Amino acid sequence: MTLKDAAPPFVLSLDIGTSSVRAFVFDAQGRRVSSIDAREPLALRVSSDGAAEIDAAELFDAVGRCLDGALAQSIDLISPNAIAGVAVTTLAPTLVALDHDGVPLTPVFTYADTRCAQDAAALQARLDEHEIHQRTGCLLRTSYWPAQLAWLRRTRPAIFRQAASWATFGDYLELRLFGRRRISYSAASWTGLLDRALLSWDLRLLGELGIRPGQLAPLVDRDMPIQGLIPEHTARWAELADVPWFPAIGDGAAASIGSGCSGPTRAALTVGTTGALRITLPNVAQVPDGLWCYRIDRHRALLGGATSEGGNVIAWLRDTLRIDEDPDVLDRALSVLPPDGHGLTILPFWAGERSPGWGGDVRAVITGLSLGVTALEILRASMESVAYRFALILEQIEQAGVTPSAFIAGGGALIASPAWMQIIADVLGRPLIVAAEPEVSARGAAILALDALGVVVDERDTTTGAVGFVPNPDNYSRYRTAIARQQALYRRMLQQ
């Protein structure tokens, strides 16, 4: 949308993801101003031992450069007082230890870091995981704080003792900008330490981990802004000096709202670096096995599952197999290959497994390779294998008595590949609608900020004029057989 069609007030929306930080401006109707687009690439530090981390200072600097860029782009377009709020969404969960001065003692550990697999297993053996899952909405797995904190306590005891506080990147960002920190119910629910019914830190679990409640940020809801940048930043971002800054929310929550999936009839399916399938509900009494239940805010919950595999698998394969064709040409070539016509069965766990089995330390497996298999077929088979994981997550969601009638696609990796979107529609046996707005996480954060400012937005406008992919019944049947084959391989792997 061009600025001449935009309606104030405006919200500046920061989307802090795994592979980049992005800043956009949205108007009062939740429409993105196309001429304002600031981006900074990120690179997780990964290693063969399972590390997936990023330096806190580097990430903060990337956010700063995005703010600089967005404000510079808007200076001649929007009056200084037209930005009514700043919305933030971040990858979730993240964890960083801080000293008494708020200085990071560790990198920012991400959900993809699997070095705590041993500690997750130890917690599962020692604690009642089912009870904790129902209480917090999260399992005792590598993605969450309990296992990561136990790992730090075991492997870096000096840092564990020295840590004055534990933070997500979102509340660390507020500390840097405002000199104090808070955490939203949304971001807190991704840590695995929030009692989802009481909306308070789970004291029993904190006690088991040796963490004091005072080491964690105060809890607030997503509609409680903070104002008053510290002098260091007031000089740099004068336009934002006294603008309401809303607490960071989890990227999955933002993506669901931004996709127009604010109720139980529409499910959001997002594939960026990783993937997720989720549905918004007013409440979830019982969390199905293998799924998580996070908070959007005090009124709404988010039920679903996330995969550690997504665009990262495709990027790795393209690099490793040296597939350097033009993306559009490559996608057309992938689209004409027959479904499950390659003889391959793949477990796409290049970065471990999250939903539905949560085998954080499992790794990818490819069976059926022969001299006749091409790189293109391996790529297509991998895309199909990721789609199968979404089918399994959907089965679990439906066990909770929820049957979404529409699936809204989002995420850069998925939107860039019509072939992959058709594969997913065929695998699920349901129509897949492409959100007209590609930046669904940033849009969702902006919509929630506008709502807090008293501006009501039609969230579903994102699918107006959208493209849809209709499932092929024959392909659906073929893929059901392939899913069963993948599950049989998965069970054999677990028995080894």
Buried (B, 14 or more C-beta within 10 A) or exposed (E): BEBEEBEEBBBBBBBBBBBBBBBBBBBBBBBBBEBBBBBBEBEBEBEEEBBBBBBBEBBBEBBBBBBBBBBEBBEEBBEEEBBBBBBBBBBBBBBBBBEEEBEBBBBBBBBBBBBBBBBBBBBBEEBEBEEBBBBBBBBBBBBBBBBBBBBBBEEBEEBBEEBBBBBBBBBBBBBBBBBBBBBBBBBBBBBBBBBBEEBEBBBEBBEBBEBEEEBBBEBBBBBEBBEBBBEEBBEBBEBBBEBBBBBBBBBBBBBBBBBBBBBBEBBBBBBBBBBBBBBBBEEBEEBBEBBBBBBBBEEBBBBBBBBBBBBBBBEBBBEEEEBEEEEEEBBEBBBEBEBBEBEBBBBBBBBBBBBBBBBBBBBBBBBBEEEEBEEBBBBBBBBBBBBBBBBBBBEBBEEBEBEBEBBBBBBBBBBBBBBBBBBBBBBBBBEBBBBBBBBBBBBBBBBBBBBBBEBEBEBBBBBEEBBBBEBBEEBBEBBBEBBEBBBEBBEEBEEE
